[in-house]
Amino acid sequence: MNTIHKSSGATDTSRREVICRGFRSAAGLLTADYLLAADHLLARGLADQTRPDKVPGRVGAKVKARSVIQVFLWGGMSYIDTWDPKPAAGYNYMGTLSAVIPTNVPGVQIGGLFPKLAEQADKFSLIRGMTHRNNGHETAAYLMQTGHTPGERLAYPSVGAVFSLFKSPEHKGVIPPYVVLTRSHGRFSEEGFLGPRFTPPPPPPQGVIARGITDDRQKARRKLLTGLNTMGHAMAARQELANTEEAKKQAYEATAAFTWPAAGP
Amino acid sequence: MPPARIEPQIAVFPDGTTITLAPNQDPREVFADWLITPRNPWFTRSIVNRVWYWLLGRGIIHEPDDIREDNPPSNSELLAYLEQELVAGGYDLKRFYRLIVSSNTYQLSSMPRFNDPRAEANFASYPLRRLDAEVLIDAINKITGTTDLYTSPIPEPFTYIPADKPAIAIADGSITSPFLTLFGRSARATGISDLFSRIVAVFLTLFGRSARATGMENERNNKPVPAQWLHMLNSSHIQRKLEQGPGLKAIFDSGRRPDEIVNVLYLTVLSRLPTHEERKTVAEYMRSARPRRNAASDIPWALINSPEFLYRH
C-alpha cells in the first residue's frame, strides 16, 4: 500500500508516519485507536480486492462486505468525462474529453482518462441510472447523505450514522462503527436526530507532534505548567479535575513516543 | 394568472387547542406568545431548569433533557420559586439571570466544603466546568489578539463569518469549521495552504460544540478527552497564536520590567496577580529559557493550559 496519506504540510504528520514511529504503544488511547482504525479500514479495503473469491472466474463465491468506505467528492468530476461518457452525443456535449475506452467487462466503456481502471472494471460497480435534479452543492449533498430533501422539520442522520444505529448492538471494539476522515462534514456526516450516541468521533487531532518544539523545551514547559498549576493543586481532590488530568496524561503518553531533534543550526 | 387566494390556516398548539392563523400572521410569533403564557407550565419549568443548568452546571431536574413525572427535582421548592419569579417578571430572562447570579448559591466558592454525596445535587459549592468550545477559543483569541475564520457551506454561496465576530455569536449550527486566519486575513490571502486550514478545522467539534440537530442539551459534550489536550498543548493552531499573536507581543514588548510583564500577563489570562511562588517559578523560567524569546510563548502557554483558565470555577 502506498503512503498515500503522506501530507506535505509543515505542521502535521501522516498517519502512516505516526504509526511507524511507534504510536501503537499508546494502547487504549482513543486517538491512537482512531489512527489505527483509519489505516486498518483502508488496508482492509485494498486487501479485499486481492482476495481469491473476488478474482474473476470465481463469480458466485459468497462475498460479504465487512466494512464500507464511502469516498464523497464535494462536487467531483463530471460524469461524462469519467464514469458515464456519452460518445454518441458528439463534441458539443462531450467537449474535449470525448475519448472513451473499453474495459475488461464486455459492453462497458469509461472515459479515456482511466486506462488503468478500465483494466479492473470487473472489480467495481457503476450506478449510472441515478439522478436527483438538485443543482445546489449543499442541498444535493444533504439529499445524498441522508436520503431526505433539506427543509423537512428534522435534521436527518447521515447514512453512516444510520449504519451505526443498526450495527452498534453487534459491534465490538473501541473504534465506533462509523468514523469520518479527514475532517467532519458538519450536517452531512453527522447523526441528526439520532442523538449524540451516533456522532462520529472527531477526526484525528493534530498535536501528537509539536513541530519546532524541542524535546528539552517540551519537558521544561511541562514542568512549568505543573509549577504554575496553583488551582489544580488546591483542588486536586475534585473529580472533574482528576478526569481532565487523566486525559492530559494520556495525551502526553501519546506524544512521548516522539522526540523532535534539537533546534538545527 | 391572478395570485392564489390565501386561506386562513387552522393550527393546533401542543396542548390541543386550535387557533385560526390569518394569512398575514407569522405562525412563529403566535407560537412564541403561546409559549410564554403562565397556563403553559411545561415551558416555564423547562426554561427555568435550563437557565439554572447553564449557570450552575446541573439542573434542579437532572438531566435537563429528562423532565418527566418520575424524575423529580432535587429541590422542588426552589424550582417552584424560580418558576413564580419568571412568570412574575413577565418572562424577562435578563431579570431572571440577575436573580440567580446575585444569589448566595451562585456565588459560592468552587472549593468543596462537604464530602457528602448529596452535595452536588444540592449545589453545595460552585461546580467546575470546562469552558464551552466557543467560549474557550474566543478567550484564547482575545488574549492573543488573533481571530479564526468560520465558514459554512450552507447555504451556498458559502458564508464567511466576519473576523471580528466571536465564535459565541455564530448562530448557525452548521458552521462547524473554524479555518485558521492570521490576524483577520483569510488563510488563502496569507498564502497558507488549504492543508493547513484543514488542520484547525476541528476545534469547535473537538471541544464538543453542539451541532443543534435537536433541541437537546446533551448534544453538547464537555467531557475531557486526550485529543483536546493534544490540541491545546501541542497544536500549531494554538502555538502560532501564542508566538505571533499581537496581544501577547504587546505585553512582552511593552518595555515594562519583567515582574510587571508577569503581572499584566496574569491579569490578562487569569484576571488576578501571581502569587509569590508563581512569580518565582516564572522568573526562573524567564532566566533559563533558551532562546529567551521562548519564554514569551511558553509562559502564556502554561497559563492557558491550567485548569484555572480552562475551567469555570
Interface residues (C-beta under 8 A of the other chain):
Chain A: S7 S8 G9 A10 T11 D12 L29 L30 T31 W74 G136 H137 E138 T139 A155 T182 R183 S184 G186 R187 E190 E191 G192 F193 G195 P196 T199 P202 P203 P204 P205 Q206 G207 V208 I209 A210 R211 G212 I213 R217 A220 R221 L224 L225 G227 L228 N229 T230 M231 G232 A234 M235 A237 R238 E240 L241 N243 T244 E246 A247 K248 Q250 A251 Y252 A254 T255
Chain B: S110 M111 P112 P127 L128 R129 R130 S152 P153 I154 P155 E156 G173 S174 I175 T176 S177 S193 L195 F196 R198 I199 V200 A201 V202 T205 L206 A211 A213 T214 M216 N218 E219 N221 K223 P224 V225 P226 A227 Q228 W229 L230 H231 M232 L233 N234 S235 S236 H237 Q239 T275 E277 E278 T281 V282 Y285 S288 A289 N294 D298 I299 W301 A302 L303 N305 S306 P307 E308 L310 Y311 H313
